[in-house]
Amino acid sequence: MKETIKLSILDQSPISIGMEAADALEATISLAKHAETLDYERFWVAEHHDLFGLASSNPSVLISAIGARTTRIRLGAGAVLLPYYKAFHVAETYNLLSSLYPDRIDLGLGRAPGGSAEVSLALSDNYLAGVREFPDKITELTSFLKGNFPGNHQFSKLSPTPIPQDSPQVWLLGTSEKSGELAAEKGLKYAFGHFMTDKNGPKITRNYRKKMKELHPDQEAEVIVAINVICAETTEKAKGIAMSQFLWKIRQSMEDADHRVPTISTAKEYPYTEEDLEKIEEYKKQTIIGDPHEVKEELQKLHKKYQADEYMIVTIVHNPDDKRKSYTLIKEAMS
């Protein structure tokens, strides 16, 4: 019997040259609707701050907008940057979303800053303290969601209302051995950011499963692996489309550069330095690029390494139509 590889989407609401932030957000909502028609498992949105190339700074607001225009696809945050927030506030917000959109909401948790050091100061009185307290914040948050504080706890009588019939699924996002271990310790589902780094990914996810079995034998260990993929009708077209993403990534580290996603023609004509070209070769190693047959082969190879429950695809290109087509071709190839 043929094994079905489950596919989902992570969208960061990138702003392309020629678009406004509102256009990027509308493109995200439109993509979510398209993903639902293609039967993708879930659709997550990100949290970034003070990054002019990305429009999603508040996942919960965007999730609510998407939920109002879809009917069944699971929606989630990838991720809520928990060091910035009080656990009770996050529990209330995602209980509210779960009440609005029953059995459809995922709450992904991360501890990255999502922006510059100045952003961390603007958002939090002490972000570093929040990072140190991250494990305790997770415990507090899940206790609020489950309503299982000990009777003598100061918050035992608090309820993060409204209380939904189906609580949000809680996932921990990460890219390190430490994050996998923490997910297992807390009994959470785990999402590994392969698109950010593929270093030791299969080992990290295997160790997560092993530790979950040891610490929580009654709970199922679930793994999502997030990956970069760009698919087009031909390999040549896919490689051309990918260049806009690679130039976009290069410009992210340039303070005075345009941080929106450039056009394909701009990317092809750009005067790359030797250092730029070296970076692009590294980006290519972290990205699956090709026609449907090639993408299917690479996804199957990746699945042999990870044996994940699901693969969450990140696609950043200049033209939203190319992005929609990419997701369509991938789903058709893998069906």
Backbone torsions as a table, in degrees:
resi	resn	phi	psi	omega
1	MET	NA	133.4	-177.6
2	LYS	-69.0	132.1	178.2
3	GLU	-78.9	131.2	177.9
4	THR	-91.7	127.1	177.4
5	ILE	-96.3	118.1	-178.3
6	LYS	-75.9	138.9	-176.9
7	LEU	-126.0	140.7	176.3
8	SER	-135.5	179.7	-176.2
9	ILE	-131.8	137.6	167.5
10	LEU	-116.1	122.6	179.7
11	ASP	-119.3	131.8	-177.8
12	GLN	-101.0	8.9	-178.6
13	SER	51.3	55.6	178.4
14	PRO	-68.0	143.6	179.5
15	ILE	-99.6	118.2	179.1
16	SER	-88.6	153.9	173.0
17	ILE	-58.0	131.9	-175.4
18	GLY	97.0	-4.5	179.4
19	MET	-118.5	155.0	168.4
20	GLU	-98.6	168.3	178.8
21	ALA	-57.8	-39.4	179.2
22	ALA	-60.8	-36.2	177.8
23	ASP	-65.7	-40.8	-179.7
24	ALA	-64.7	-40.7	179.3
25	LEU	-67.5	-40.3	177.0
26	GLU	-65.2	-35.6	177.2
27	ALA	-64.8	-36.7	177.2
28	THR	-64.2	-45.7	179.2
29	ILE	-63.1	-42.9	178.5
30	SER	-62.7	-39.4	178.8
31	LEU	-65.2	-39.1	178.5
32	ALA	-61.8	-42.1	177.2
33	LYS	-62.3	-41.4	178.7
34	HIS	-65.3	-41.7	179.5
35	ALA	-61.6	-37.2	178.6
36	GLU	-64.4	-41.3	179.1
37	THR	-66.4	-26.4	180.0
38	LEU	-88.6	-2.5	179.7
39	ASP	67.2	35.7	167.7
40	TYR	-66.1	150.7	-174.3
41	GLU	-68.9	-47.4	-176.2
42	ARG	-152.7	164.7	-177.9
43	PHE	-137.1	113.8	-178.9
44	TRP	-109.3	149.9	174.6
45	VAL	-121.1	155.8	-170.7
46	ALA	-100.6	172.3	174.1
47	GLU	-123.6	114.8	175.4
48	HIS	-134.5	151.8	-176.0
49	HIS	-129.2	136.3	175.7
50	ASP	58.4	32.2	176.2
51	LEU	-115.0	106.9	-171.5
52	PHE	-70.5	-12.5	176.8
53	GLY	-86.8	-8.4	-178.5
54	LEU	-128.2	134.6	-171.6
55	ALA	-99.8	-9.1	-175.2
56	SER	-94.8	101.2	177.8
57	SER	-105.0	-14.7	-177.8
58	ASN	-138.3	94.3	-175.6
59	PRO	-57.1	-38.3	-174.8
60	SER	-63.3	-38.4	178.5
61	VAL	-65.9	-44.1	-179.1
62	LEU	-68.1	-39.7	177.4
63	ILE	-58.7	-42.4	-180.0
64	SER	-62.7	-42.5	178.8
65	ALA	-63.9	-41.0	179.3
66	ILE	-68.3	-41.2	-179.1
67	GLY	-59.1	-35.7	-179.1
68	ALA	-69.1	-17.9	-175.6
69	ARG	-118.5	12.8	173.1
70	THR	-132.6	173.6	-175.2
71	THR	-126.5	-27.2	-172.2
72	ARG	-140.8	-25.2	-176.9
73	ILE	-63.0	141.3	177.9
74	ARG	-70.8	143.3	-177.7
75	LEU	-124.8	144.8	-178.7
76	GLY	-162.2	172.7	177.6
77	ALA	-98.6	131.1	177.6
78	GLY	-131.9	65.7	16.7
79	ALA	-145.6	167.4	166.0
80	VAL	-74.1	125.7	-177.4
81	LEU	-86.4	87.9	-167.2
82	LEU	-59.1	-31.6	179.6
83	PRO	-57.3	-21.2	-179.6
84	TYR	-82.5	-15.7	-166.3
85	TYR	-125.7	155.6	170.8
86	LYS	-76.7	139.7	-177.0
87	ALA	-60.0	-38.4	-177.7
88	PHE	-63.6	-40.3	179.3
89	HIS	-62.6	-44.0	179.8
90	VAL	-65.2	-41.9	179.5
91	ALA	-61.8	-44.4	177.5
92	GLU	-60.5	-46.9	-176.7
93	THR	-60.4	-46.0	-175.6
94	TYR	-83.2	-21.1	168.0
95	ASN	-68.7	-37.9	177.1
96	LEU	-64.0	-45.9	177.8
97	LEU	-61.9	-38.7	179.8
98	SER	-69.7	-26.9	175.9
99	SER	-74.5	-37.3	178.1
100	LEU	-71.3	-38.1	-174.4
101	TYR	-129.9	77.5	-171.8
102	PRO	-57.8	137.1	175.7
103	ASP	56.5	33.5	-179.5
104	ARG	-131.2	-4.5	-168.9
105	ILE	-105.2	131.3	174.2
106	ASP	-112.5	140.8	177.1
107	LEU	-118.0	98.7	176.7
108	GLY	-88.6	137.2	-177.2
109	LEU	-115.3	137.0	176.4
110	GLY	-138.3	164.6	179.1
111	ARG	-122.3	8.2	178.0
112	ALA	-69.6	157.7	-180.0
113	PRO	-72.9	-28.4	179.1
114	GLY	70.2	17.0	-178.6
115	GLY	173.2	-164.1	-175.5
116	SER	-77.7	173.2	175.7
117	ALA	-62.2	-34.8	178.5
118	GLU	-65.7	-36.7	176.7
119	VAL	-61.1	-43.9	179.9
120	SER	-60.8	-38.9	177.5
121	LEU	-67.5	-38.5	-178.0
122	ALA	-70.9	-31.6	-176.6
123	LEU	-90.1	-25.5	-172.3
124	SER	-144.8	142.8	176.7
125	ASP	-67.2	-31.0	-178.4
126	ASN	-153.3	81.0	-178.6
127	TYR	-60.9	-42.2	-178.0
128	LEU	-61.0	-35.8	175.3
129	ALA	-64.4	-38.5	177.4
130	GLY	-62.9	-36.3	177.0
131	VAL	-66.1	-44.4	178.6
132	ARG	-62.2	-34.8	-177.5
133	GLU	-88.7	3.7	-174.4
134	PHE	-51.8	-49.2	178.8
135	PRO	-59.0	-41.4	179.6
136	ASP	-68.6	-35.9	177.9
137	LYS	-64.0	-38.1	177.5
138	ILE	-62.1	-46.3	179.7
139	THR	-59.8	-44.8	179.9
140	GLU	-63.5	-44.2	-178.7
141	LEU	-62.5	-49.0	-179.0
142	THR	-66.1	-30.6	176.4
143	SER	-67.7	-39.2	175.2
144	PHE	-62.6	-44.8	-176.6
145	LEU	-67.0	-36.1	-178.0
146	LYS	-90.9	-15.5	-177.5
147	GLY	65.4	39.8	-175.0
148	ASN	-122.4	34.2	171.3
149	PHE	-65.2	146.8	173.0
150	PRO	-58.7	151.9	-175.8
151	GLY	-58.0	-28.4	-178.4
152	ASN	-93.4	4.8	-179.3
153	HIS	-74.5	146.3	-176.8
154	GLN	-61.8	-22.4	-178.9
155	PHE	-105.0	9.9	-172.8
156	SER	-62.8	-23.6	-178.8
157	LYS	-99.1	2.5	-179.8
158	LEU	-87.9	141.6	176.1
159	SER	-126.7	122.9	177.7
160	PRO	-76.8	78.8	-174.8
161	THR	-73.7	153.4	-0.6
162	PRO	-76.8	150.5	178.4
163	ILE	-89.8	115.0	-177.2
164	PRO	-79.4	161.1	175.3
165	GLN	-67.7	-37.6	178.3
166	ASP	-118.7	116.3	180.0
167	SER	-69.5	154.5	176.9
168	PRO	-64.5	145.3	171.8
169	GLN	-73.0	132.6	-179.4
170	VAL	-105.1	126.6	178.5
171	TRP	-121.3	146.0	170.4
172	LEU	-105.8	129.0	179.6
173	LEU	-101.4	144.8	178.8
174	GLY	-172.5	176.5	-179.7
175	THR	-136.7	15.3	-173.5
176	SER	-136.5	163.7	175.5
177	GLU	-57.2	-38.1	-178.1
178	LYS	-63.3	-41.2	-179.2
179	SER	-67.7	-38.6	177.5
180	GLY	-63.8	-41.2	178.0
181	GLU	-64.1	-41.1	-179.6
182	LEU	-65.9	-41.0	177.5
183	ALA	-58.5	-43.4	179.7
184	ALA	-67.0	-42.7	179.2
185	GLU	-58.6	-39.5	-177.1
186	LYS	-88.0	-3.2	179.9
187	GLY	69.6	35.5	-176.5
188	LEU	-105.9	159.8	170.2
189	LYS	-72.2	153.9	-171.2
190	TYR	-127.5	132.2	176.0
191	ALA	-117.8	121.1	-178.0
192	PHE	-100.6	129.0	-177.2
193	GLY	-85.7	71.4	178.5
194	HIS	-59.8	-29.7	-178.8
195	PHE	-69.7	-16.8	176.7
196	MET	-94.0	-38.0	176.6
197	THR	-160.5	133.8	177.9
198	ASP	-99.9	13.2	-176.4
199	LYS	-68.5	116.4	176.1
200	ASN	59.0	20.9	-176.9
201	GLY	-54.9	-53.5	-179.9
202	PRO	-58.7	-39.3	179.2
203	LYS	-65.4	-42.4	-178.6
204	ILE	-62.6	-43.7	-178.6
205	THR	-71.6	-34.2	175.8
206	ARG	-64.0	-44.2	179.9
207	ASN	-64.9	-34.9	176.3
208	TYR	-60.6	-47.8	-179.3
209	ARG	-61.4	-42.4	-179.4
210	LYS	-62.5	-45.0	-177.8
211	LYS	-70.6	-35.9	176.3
212	MET	-60.2	-42.3	-179.7
213	LYS	-63.9	-35.7	179.8
214	GLU	-72.7	-44.6	-173.1
215	LEU	-88.6	-31.1	-175.8
216	HIS	-136.5	67.0	-175.7
217	PRO	-62.0	-18.9	-179.7
218	ASP	-88.4	-4.3	-178.8
219	GLN	-111.7	146.8	179.0
220	GLU	-84.9	129.0	175.4
221	ALA	-81.4	120.2	-179.7
222	GLU	-118.1	136.9	-176.9
223	VAL	-127.0	129.6	167.6
224	ILE	-111.9	137.9	173.5
225	VAL	-115.8	120.9	-178.7
226	ALA	-92.0	129.3	-172.1
227	ILE	-135.8	152.0	173.1
228	ASN	-85.8	126.7	176.2
229	VAL	-140.6	136.8	171.9
230	ILE	-132.4	119.4	-176.9
231	CYS	-123.3	141.6	175.7
232	ALA	-144.5	174.4	-177.3
233	GLU	-60.4	-32.2	178.2
234	THR	-129.6	157.5	178.4
235	THR	-61.4	-43.4	-178.6
236	GLU	-60.1	-43.3	179.5
237	LYS	-65.7	-41.2	179.1
238	ALA	-61.3	-42.3	179.4
239	LYS	-65.4	-38.3	178.0
240	GLY	-65.2	-44.1	178.7
241	ILE	-62.7	-38.1	-177.5
242	ALA	-64.0	-28.1	-177.5
243	MET	-61.0	-31.1	178.3
244	SER	-65.7	-36.3	177.2
245	GLN	-67.6	-41.4	-177.3
246	PHE	-65.7	-41.4	177.2
247	LEU	-66.7	-38.9	176.4
248	TRP	-57.1	-43.9	179.6
249	LYS	-64.9	-42.2	179.4
250	ILE	-60.7	-41.8	-177.9
251	ARG	-71.8	-17.9	-179.8
252	GLN	-60.4	-31.5	-178.5
253	SER	-91.2	1.4	179.9
254	MET	-102.8	113.6	-170.8
255	GLU	-58.7	-41.3	-174.5
256	ASP	-96.5	6.4	-178.0
257	ALA	-81.5	162.3	172.9
258	ASP	-75.2	117.7	-174.3
259	HIS	-91.1	7.0	174.5
260	ARG	-80.2	161.0	-179.1
261	VAL	-71.7	121.4	-176.0
262	PRO	-75.9	164.0	175.4
263	THR	-70.4	162.8	178.0
264	ILE	-63.2	-40.9	-179.0
265	SER	-65.1	-40.2	176.6
266	THR	-61.3	-42.4	-178.7
267	ALA	-66.0	-38.2	-179.0
268	LYS	-71.0	-32.1	-176.1
269	GLU	-93.5	-2.6	-175.2
270	TYR	-66.2	138.3	179.9
271	PRO	-81.1	82.3	-176.1
272	TYR	-70.0	141.2	173.3
273	THR	-86.2	170.3	176.3
274	GLU	-59.7	-39.2	178.8
275	GLU	-63.8	-40.4	177.4
276	ASP	-60.2	-45.0	-177.6
277	LEU	-65.3	-34.9	176.1
278	GLU	-65.2	-40.8	178.2
279	LYS	-63.3	-41.5	-179.4
280	ILE	-61.4	-39.9	178.1
281	GLU	-62.4	-36.2	176.6
282	GLU	-69.1	-41.6	178.0
283	TYR	-59.4	-40.7	-178.4
284	LYS	-61.3	-34.5	-180.0
285	LYS	-65.9	-24.8	-177.9
286	GLN	-100.2	8.7	-175.8
287	THR	-131.7	133.8	173.0
288	ILE	-90.5	120.7	-176.5
289	ILE	-130.4	130.7	175.9
290	GLY	163.6	-171.5	175.5
291	ASP	-80.8	173.4	-175.6
292	PRO	-54.7	-41.4	-179.6
293	HIS	-63.8	-44.9	-179.2
294	GLU	-65.6	-41.9	179.8
295	VAL	-63.9	-42.1	178.2
296	LYS	-60.3	-45.0	179.6
297	GLU	-60.4	-44.3	-178.6
298	GLU	-68.2	-38.3	177.4
299	LEU	-64.9	-39.3	178.2
300	GLN	-66.3	-38.1	176.2
301	LYS	-63.6	-44.0	179.7
302	LEU	-62.9	-39.8	-179.7
303	HIS	-64.5	-34.7	177.2
304	LYS	-63.2	-33.7	179.7
305	LYS	-76.2	-43.8	-172.5
306	TYR	-93.6	-37.3	-171.6
307	GLN	50.5	42.6	179.8
308	ALA	-75.4	161.3	177.5
309	ASP	-76.3	-22.6	-172.6
310	GLU	-161.8	152.6	176.2
311	TYR	-123.4	125.5	-176.8
312	MET	-104.6	119.3	-170.5
313	ILE	-96.1	131.2	174.5
314	VAL	-109.9	125.5	179.0
315	THR	-133.3	114.9	177.3
316	ILE	-116.5	112.9	178.5
317	VAL	-139.2	166.8	-176.2
318	HIS	-70.2	-45.4	-172.8
319	ASN	-96.4	119.9	178.1
320	PRO	-56.5	-30.2	178.5
321	ASP	-67.4	-37.1	175.7
322	ASP	-65.5	-36.2	178.8
323	LYS	-66.0	-48.6	178.4
324	ARG	-59.0	-42.7	179.5
325	LYS	-63.8	-40.2	178.5
326	SER	-59.2	-48.4	-180.0
327	TYR	-65.0	-35.7	178.4
328	THR	-64.6	-47.7	-178.7
329	LEU	-64.0	-39.7	179.9
330	ILE	-63.0	-47.9	-177.4
331	LYS	-64.5	-40.7	178.3
332	GLU	-63.4	-40.4	-178.5
333	ALA	-67.2	-34.1	-174.9
334	MET	-91.2	-5.8	-177.7
335	SER	-81.7	NA	NA
